[in-house]
């Protein structure tokens, strides 16, 4: 029985523990910014409830005013590159947020309005010895940025609108003052009903040049209302390149000053055949990549776009960096009321608590509340606890990225406030298998000849089949023409 099965079926005193999740950490804004958002929300409600028939509300595109206000980076939108990838624009709130989520769900033909992005599984030895030898995989570096979906739409007045959607399903309105994604047939037209997938990173050029935020695009689920989810990955890449990337590059080449004022630039993420993974390793080692990275991503050439975990997207990390995202529960002792300065019981942060890691096992039927179950204790050293307390941030109930150290202890690598939930239980088995298999960089590099030979054999067989089909058509063509002339 797998570990995930054992966790679900184990009999203990607290199976399927369900609890309501508290907000992880409220975002702090200036009083001006908060009042600005409230004012925009009132304008949004008034424009619909007082001026438009109620039944038409959802048919209209979205409020343009979000593209004209101060961004979460602290600068006025349109003033230049963003400085923070975790708050790339203006957060959308209220009814407008619900409408946007509904629009994206309808485009994807989904009932759920949650974050729809595909998620990889951990790379194991069976992937190296079977998957890469029996299927064509592309490989790229795993950027250590923030994952976003990009939703291209139009606002109430018919102007271009761009939104970034993070893993917590927050929608960030992006300034379109200088960021324009033209259509290939008309440089003045823009895309609507389009959903891209990518990673927002910040490049750090050498020589003290200013940082360069970039959105590295690697997939396209919908293009101008046309669903691409059921098409193969290489077909989606071709459509993405021709319809989005190339027109954007031509525009930037024609108007170079525009690119410098954009909140971020767009680039297609560079992919290699799986047997050329060594070239990606070389780029990383020689510092050719200007942003942080923490591994490789392998994607099957024939993979369709799936919502949630996708077994055809493989995430490789160095052995000592394999990790999983869990929810941290701290068992913090209390100071009794008679010794508390407030006269009431309060947490005692001077005493290092015991910590537990909880894994997400799904939503409860009926209530829809997230279900979690404890699977391991986490080791927090004294100096680590002191640094955590010194930040003054809430610690309990946050998402943490964890790894297993050389003493087989679970340790905290970092907090993941960009995620709303921990990894699912099914991911845990994959990560633990990856840790046990310990596939090293040298293993992937040494397998390149075998992977390349298998790739070329499949390629030759495909070319042979296509040649046979052409010859069969050529043989039947004269007979068809003769029947038509009779």
N, C-alpha and C positions, 0 to 999 in steps of 0.2 A: 504494500500500500504506500502511495506517495506521501510525502510530508504534509501536503495540503489536505489529503484525505484523512490522515491521522489527526490533524488539527481540528477538522470539522467534526470528526466522529469521536474524539477522545472524550471520556467521561470525567468531568471535573466539576468543581463547585460553581462554575460560572460559564457554562456554554452559551454561545451566541449572545454575548453581553451587548445590549443595545443602549446607547445613550445619545442624547441630543448634543450636537456639536456646537460649541461656542465660536464666535468669530475669532479668527486667529490673532489678528492684530489690526485694529482700525487704522486706516491711513490718515495722516495728519495734514491738513491743508491750512492755508492762511484764512483769516476771516473773510477777506475780500473774495477769495476763490470760492469758499463755501456759499457766500451770498450770491455769487455769480451763477453757480450751478442751480441754486434754488430759483433764481430769477428766470433762467432759461427754461427750467421745468414748468414754471407757471405760464410762460409764453407758449410753451408747447401744448399744455392742456387747453389754454384759452383759445388757441388757434383752431383746435379741433372741436371743442365742445361748444364754442360760441359762433363759429363761422362755417363749419362744415357739417354735412349730415353725418350722423353717427355711423351709419352703415358703410361709409366710404373711408373710414379712418385707416384701416389696414392696407388699403390699396395705394396709399401715398408713400413716397419715399421719405427719407429721414431728415430731421431738422438740421439745416445748414449751420445754424448758430454755433454748434459744437466745433466747427472748423475755424471759428473766428475768435475764440476766447483764449485765455491763458492755458498753457499745457501744464501737465503735472511735472514737467521738468523745471518749472519756475520761469519759463520764458514765454513771450507771446508767440503763438503759433505763426509759422511762416518766417521766423526770424533767422533760421539756420538749422544746423544739425542738432539732433537731440543729444542730451548728455547722460540720460539714464534709460537703459533698455527695459527696466521693469516698470516704468511709467512713461510709455512712448508718446502719449497724447492726452486727450481729455477723456476721462471716464464717462461713459454713458450711464444714465440712471433713469429710474422711474418707468413710466409706461413705454417710453421710447426703447428702453433696454429689452422689455418683454416683446415688443414688436419686432425688433431686430432678431432676437433669438427665434421667434416664430417664423420669420422670413427664411432664415438659414435652414431650419428644420424642414420647412416645406420644400425648399429647393432640393434638399437631400432625400426627400420622401421618408423622413423619420418622424416618429411620434414624440421622441424625447428631444428636449431642447438643450441638453447638456453638451459639453465640448465634444465634437465629433471626430477629432483627429486620430489617425492610426498610431498605435504604440508598438514598439519593437519588443522582441523577446531576447533573452540573454544568449550569447553565442556559446555553444558547447562543442565537445569533441565530435558528437554525431553530426553536427552541421559541417564540420571540417571534413569528415570522412565520408559523408553521404550527400548532404544538400548541395555543396559546392561542386561535387563531381557529377551530379545528375541533373542539374539545372543551371541556367545562365544567371549569374548574379553580378550586379554592379556594386562597386564599393566607393565610399567617400569618407572623408574624415568626419568624426563626430564632434561638431562644434560645441564648445562649452558656453553657449549663449542662452537665450530664452526662446522657447518654442511658441510660435504664433501661427494662427490662420489669418489670412488676409481676405477680407470681404469687400469686393468692389461693387458699388451701388450708385444710386443717385438720390439727391435730397428732394424736399418738397417742391423746390423751384426748378428741378431738372438739372441741377449742377452735379458735378462729379463728387462722390463721397467714398472715402477709404476708411476701413475699420480694421484694427488688429484685435484678434480674439485670443486671450491667453488660456492656459490650462484651467484656470478657475472660472472660465466662461465670462470673464469681464470683457466688455467691448470698449476699445479705446479709439476715439475719433481722431484721425490723423489730418493734419493741415494739407490741403490741396492747393495752396497758394502757388507752390512751385513744384510739387510732386504731381505729375500727370502721367498716366499710363495710357498711351494712345492705342487706338485700334490699327491693325495693319493696313486697312484700306483707306483710312482717313486720319491724319495726324491730329486733327482737332476733335475727333470723337473719342469717347472713352468707353470702357467696359462696364457692364452692369450684370447682376446675377452671376458673379464669378467668385469662386472660392479657391485661393491658393494656399499652399502649405509651405512653411519655411522656418528659418531660425534667425532671430535678430541678434547680431553680434556687433562688437566695436573693434575695428582694426586699429592697431597701434603702430603706425609707420615708424621706421627708424629715423634718426636724426632730429628728433624733437618735433616732428610735424604734428599738426593737430589730429586728434582721434577721428576716425571715420566710421560712423555707424552704417551698417549694411544689413539689408534683409536678404538672406541667402535662400532663394526659392528652390525647392526640390520636388514639388508635385503640384498637380492641379486636379481638383475633384469636379469642378463645374466650370465651364467656359461659356460666358454669355448665354446662360440658361440651358446649355447642352450638357447633360450628365456625362462625365467621363469615368465614373467610378468602375464600370464594368470593362473598360478597355485595359489592355496590358500597360505596364509601367512605361515601357519604351515608347509606346504610342502616345501616352499622356505627356511624356517629356518632349516629344516632337511638336505636339500642339502647343504646349507651353512656350517653347522656344520661338516658334513662328508667330504666335498671336500676342505674346506678352513681352518677352525679353528683347527680341530683335527690334520691334517698333520703339521700345523704350530706349534702346542703345542708339538708334538713329536720331531720336529726338535729342538726347544728351550730346551727341556729336555735333548736331546742328546748333544747339544752344548750350555751350559748355558752362556759361555762367549760371544757368538754372540749377545744374547739379550741385553746385557749391551751396545753394540756399535751401536745398531739400532737407527735410527732417532726417532722411536716410536714403541711401541709394539701393537699387535692386540689382542682384546678380544671380545667375543660375549656378547652383552648387555644382562643382566640378566632380564628375563621376569617371571611374575607371572600370575596366573589366576586372573581375575578382582575382584573376591571376596576376594582375598588376598592383596588388595591394602593397607590394614592396615600394612602389613609387610614392604612394601616400605616406608610408613610414619615413621615406627619405625626405619628403617635403617637411614633415613634422620635425625630424631631427635636425635639418639644416636651417630651420627657422624661416622657411619660405611662407608659412602661414602667419598672418599678422594678428590673428586672434587666438584665444585659448581653445584647446581641444582636449578631449579625454578618451579617445578611442576611435573605432571604426564603425560604420554602418553598412551592412550588406543588404541589398534589396533585389529580389527576384525580378528578372526582366519581364516575366509574364504575370506578375502579381497585379491583382485588381486593388482598388482602394477600399479598405475595410475600416469600419468604425470600431475603435477599441483595439484590443490586442491582435496583432497580425503575425502569424507564424512565419511569414515569408519576408519579414523585416528583422534582421539579426543585429544585435548590438554587442560589439566586442569591446571589452575594456582590459587593460593590464590586470594581471592576477591580483595585485594588491589594491586595485581600485574598483573591483566588482562591488556593487552596492545595491541597496534596495531602499525605497522610501517607506517609512513607517510613521505611525502616530506615536508621539512620546507621551507617556503617562507617568508623572512624577508622584511618588508617595511621600509627600512633604510632611514632616511632623509639625504639630501645632504647639504654639506657646499657650499655656492655660491662661484663663482670664485673670487669675490673681497675679500672674507675673507679666502680663501684657501691658505695655504703656497706654494702650487705648481702653483697657478694662474689659476687652472682649478677646476671645480666642483668635489668633492670627497665625499665618504660616511662619515657620522658623527657618529662614533662609541661611542662617549661620551653620546649620547642620546639613551635611551632604545627604540628600535623599536617595532612596532606591528608585531606579527607573525601570519601566517596562516598555517594550515595543509591541505595538498593536498593529495588526494587519487588517485591511478592509476585506470583508467577505460578501459584500453585496448589500442591496437595499431590502428592507423588511417589506413583506407583502402587506398591502393595506395602508400602512403609514408612510411608506417610502423613506423612512429614516435609515441612515447608513448603519450597517452592522459591523462591529469590530471584534476581534478576538486576540487576546494576548498570546504571543508565541515565544518570547525570549526576554531575558533581562539584559539591560544595557549597562556597560561599565563606563562610569564617568569618574575620571581622576580628579584629585583635589584641586589642582591648578586649572583644569578645564571648568570645574564647577565655579571657581572664583571668577573666571573670565565671563562665564555665562551670566552670573548674578550682577557683575559690574556693568553689563550693558543696560540694565534697567528694563529690559523687554520682558513681556510675558514668556514663560518657558513651558508651562504645562499645556498639553493638548495641541502642540504644534507638530507639523510634519517635519521629519528629520531624515536626512540621507545617511544610511548606516552601512558599515562594512565589517568584515571579520578580520581581526588582526592576527599576527603570527602566533599568538597564544590562544587562538580560537575563541576570542571574546568579541562580542558585538560592541562596536564603538560608533560614536557620532562623528560624521564627517562635516556636515553643515546643516543649517536649517533650510528648508525648502518652502518658503512662504509663497512661492509662485504656484503651488499646488493646493487644491482644495481637499483632496482625499489622498490617502496612502495608496501604495500599490495593491492590486488585488491579490488574493490568496494564490491564484494560479501563477502569478509572476514569481512567487516565492520559490516554488519548486525549480523553476528555470534558473533563477539566480544561484540557488544552492548547488544545482548540478554544474553550473558554470564555475563556481568556486572550487568544487571537488575536482572537475576535469582540469582546471588550470591550463587552458590553452594559451601558450605564450606567443609572442610576436614571431619568434624563430620558427614555430610550428607552422604558422600561416605562410611565411616566406618560403620555407622548405617545401611546401605543398604546391607551389605555383606551377611547376612543370606538369604535375598530374592534373591540376585544374585546367591548365591551358590545353593539354592533349584531349581531355574530355570535352571541352568547349569546342575545339576544332572538329572533333568527330561528329558532334551534333550539328555543327554548321555544315559540314560536308553532306551529311544525310539529308538535311533540309534542302540544300541546293540540288541534290539528286532527285528528291521528290518533286521539286518545282520543275526541273528539267523534264521529268517523265510526264507531268501534267501538261506542259507546253507541247511536247511531242504528240500526246494523245489528242489535244485540241487541233493540232495541225493535220493529223490523220483524218479526223472527223469533219474538218471544215469543207473539203471538196464534196463529200457526200451530202452535207447540208445544203451547199449551194446548188448541187444538181437537183435535189428534191424541190428547191424553191423555183428553179427554172422549168421544171416539168409542168 
